[in-house]
């Protein structure tokens, strides 16, 4: 071996000792292993690192774990066991699928209840499924509580409002999943930060010298999806092992070597990672990125390739690869020199396994890929001859390719050899078959046993050679209009260009967009450029006059965002004396933010005499942040900071915070600078030693004692450090601290809220209560210092599980008290107490005064965690309360959809009814919760169930005016017509009665029957009678029958004319309503009931028999007017008879309707059953305006009624002189006799009769006289 090979061999042996995969090491740099190999002394031994697979069997050819399917790996626990809850009620799958299909945001807010509304910012997670951070074998959308809370805590630290995690954000349904994977790159591109989680890296001790090497060796870096996620992510944070748990490090600012650093392994490793951060534009770029990587599924690599270059994914990976090549558009001649099976329909020059069989080249991309798979470009052409056959190394070809080659060589006159123009000497050629002068068919790539000189006269250069993909194929360049659509972003705004880091688009848009425009969060372009760390963009915006002091809605300047991003170059551009001291809405300066994030390289540019001791609204200085997060390097830079500055409300100094975190170097640094080791806080007089003792930091306890700290200080309630160590079971500390002989488990009078939290064994005590965000309820501790209701109930409300267990053990709680506590805990959502009581074996079917079990109460309150705890412990899902409601009813009535999901999945009865006959679906409708209704419908409940009032859920929704729920039920297939109430009302009839136009429209468009009758009233008749003009117009347009009759035989036009609704009359007439339809004839029986008089003879005979008339007394007689129906009239006139719409309009004095009907052609001489014409009715009603209008329109002034009275008779009878005068002026005959042979002048005025005479007249007319008159009017003599 040469020295280099010997060195590589030694490195491989050392890597095996350190359990580092040979395949990953070789894939990174090949033979140049020494370029990235760090000092082995900086790498921990395998027995000191966890989270590793055994890689001692791996070789440089392959990793034994590379092709394994890790999607079924059991999901990991961060709590160290499997006692924590598995969250099942969050992350709604249906809501996620709807968001995917409408291409909305699929990141969840930190509560897991709702999808995040952009532009709120989220954290994307890039992880390794083999670590147990995938779905595993569990149901879709469920996750271990401890694992999710681990990521939520990091999201809070990075100031993100949501999380995108493929485990929770990619649905399992085929259509939605395919749609989601097509846009997976956008999830990382739009994220504020991408978090890299890999157990290999989490267990690698943070060291800037070895961090890049660790990333190259990690399983995360070897996976195919990593390439896409890393390329699309703008800001990447990686989790490493810190002194006190995981630490976050910025990939670009803290991990990768900077340009001014000396050459060495770190810089070489950084260059490899940086190459992966560049965009992929050529085939070589794609091969370089994906060749060394692996996935669990075969098709994933083709999908990743398509996403990397923004190409469209096809139905199979071969078609996807072809589309990738079309999108790339240009390749190198060297890519065609391979020994692999190619496609046989198109792209016949391309290997089927593109990523594995096509080789990287170093030559220019001079060949154009056409749309159909042809390639066109410049080649050297050599005519084939027999002497060339001797130098072709056919034995090196694949068997199938060799057979294909020999078949082609049987026709040597058609064969040609193509050589790469960029090679001076030719040692490989393409064997092709000539189709035309410039078109050739690809056969094979063959090596030559003897080199040929490219400058030989035998070679002819042709710049327009086309290698076709099939016989007579004609290609189209990928850039032409006939190609697949190349889409551009619809949101090509300046903000989006900055966010995505597209500098070319940014420059184009800069000319046409305002640099002071802001988004929904109030961020200007300069804010976004600073947050993303785009130095060139920031520089361009500043040169154009962007206001560096402008604030967003959170009062942050661009400098604040630059400090958060950790970009020192951007901070230097933005810093100024004024900007450095500006504060955001929580009082943080840029120095506060950089100190909290631990960016020492940024902190040094922000320190000024004023900012070093600036306090935010919680009284925190930058030194507090550095101390509570263990950023020793930052603390050392803050050398002028005040050491005894106290946090607002609590009074903790930086030393208190450092002792709580547990960083020995930080504590030693603060003490050496003069921090007081006996400083007391302002509430319970805790000292740094109390914090070190309650958290079990043995080395810090020893350090404080060595520096003169009081070994047994008592706080305001008598607690000593030894007492905290004892109750928290910190056995190592009990020997260091002097024992407290008087200590016993404190009684309830010696507890505060802070003591309860102190014994809960949770890290980050000061972080949670001092930082300014919503992740901890700081006020809860401040307002409950004295614990008026006792420590147990406070600890339960604060969900301090360890503290709850301590109190229950100390109190020796009895069974009856536990039952009361269980109901109290459920009512107040005290999850820790509920879990503890369940573990103690308590009876979970105990009831309260309303007969409710704990499961009823938990379902009603909607605490999905407690519901899940009770269900998993065996609580009865079918228990009944005093109203015969089950837990599912309780959840539904209160619209607790997460609790509903748990109960349904657990098998709770979905069709059970309560005392009102309501099923859960009825209850969901009454609650008005669309999500609850949708959840039940998706669960397959009966949508046609009826309650005690025979109402279905759909009818109940319409009756309760919940249109959105009715719409959903109809969409899901609820019957729109047969769900009638007891009186026969359909949903459409009800909607019409209520005048709900939108609901009427929706029901009609959904297919509801427009002719179903409700009490013999169709929807159109109902709308007409109630005067709903818009609904009438809509129903007419939708084709409702306008001649339908109600149970009294009236049409819509009759009803509208009688009620005087002119718009409806006009709409009906214009729609073709029959204007001569007549209302039914009717009379009064002795009991006052209305009955219809039939036209048939049997009907007359029955009526005569009833009133003791003799049929023989009737005989036909001739009348002075013709009662026969005009044959041209509608035959319905014979059947209906009675008053026409024109009659009713006149009777009720609706002049405008009369005028319209006359203009529309209504018969002015139509007669009712008493032979009364419209003019006669107008005269009898003494309406002079209508009389005049009718006469002007040609009404017959000599028409007579059943009693032979003319209009003049009626006018005289009514005593209306003005109408008499009008009729006389118009030529009315004054000598016409009525049935009593009286002239108009001899008719006694009705008005002149006395009241007694009127009564006598009326009595005589009922009923015999009226019936005789009726018969006479019909042609009979009586």
Secondary structure, 3 states (H helix, E strand, C coil): CCHHHHHHHHHHHHHHHCCCCHHHHHHHHCCCHHHCCCCHHHCCCHHHCCCCCCCCCCECCECCCCCCCCCCCCCCCCCCCCCCCEECCCCCHHHHHHHHHCCCCCCEECCCCCECCCCCCEEEEEECHHHCCCCCCCCCCCEEHHHHHHHHHHHHHCCCCEEECHHHHCCCCHHHHHHHHHCHHHHHHCCCEEEEECHHHHCCECCCCCHHHHHHHCHHHHEHHHHHHHHHCCCEEEEEEECCEEEEEEHHHHHCCCCCCCCCHHHHHHHHHHHHHCCCCCHHHHHHHHCCCECCCCCHHHHHHHHHCCCCCCCCHHHHHHHHHHHHCEECHHHHCCCCCECCCCCCCCECCHHHHCCCCCCCCCEEEECCCCEEEEEEEEECCHHHHCCECHHHCCHHHHHHHHHHHCCHHHEEEEECCCCCEEEEEEEEEECCCCEEEEEEEEEEEEEEECCCCCCEEEEEEEEECCCCCCCCECCCCCCCCCCCCCCCCHHHHHHHCCHHHHHHHHCCCCCCCECCCCCEHHHHHHHHCCHHHHHHHHHCCCCCCCCCCCCCCHHHHHHHHCCHHHHHHHCCHHHHCCCCCCCCCHHHHHHHHCCHHHHHHHCCCCHHHCCCCCCCCHHHHHHHCCCHHHHHHCCCCCCCCCCCCCCCCHHHHHHHHCCHHHHHHHHHCCCCCCCCCCCCCCCHHHHHHHCCCHHHHHHHHHCCCCCCCCCCCCCCHHHHHHHCCCHHHHCCCCCCCCCCCCCHHHCCHHHHHHCCCCCCHHHHHHCCCCCCCHHHHHHCCCCCCCHHHHHHHCCCHHHHHHHHHHHCCCHHHHHHHHHHHHHCCCHHHHHHHHHCCCCCCCECCCCCEHHHHHHHHCCHHHHHHHHHCCCCCCCCCCCCCCHHHHHHHCCCHHHHHHHHHCCCCCCCCCCCCCCHHHHHHHHCCHHHHHHHHHCCCCCCCECCCCCEHHHHHHHCCCHHHHHHHHHCCCCCCCCCCCCCCCHHHHHHHHCCHHHHHHHHHCCCCCCCCECCECHHHHHHHHCCHHHHHHHHHCCCCCCCCCCCCCCHHHHHHHHCCHHHHHHHHHCCCCCCCECCCEEECCCCCEEECCCCHHHHHHHHHHCCCCHHHCEECCCCCCCCCCCCCCCHHHHHCCCEHHHHHHHCCCHHHHHHHHHCCCCCCCCCCCCCCHHHHHHHCCCHHHHHHHHHCCCCCCCECCCCCEHHHHHHHHCCHHHHHHHHHCCCCCCCCCCCCCCHHHCCCHHHCCHHHHHHHHHHHHHHHHHHHHHHHCCEEC
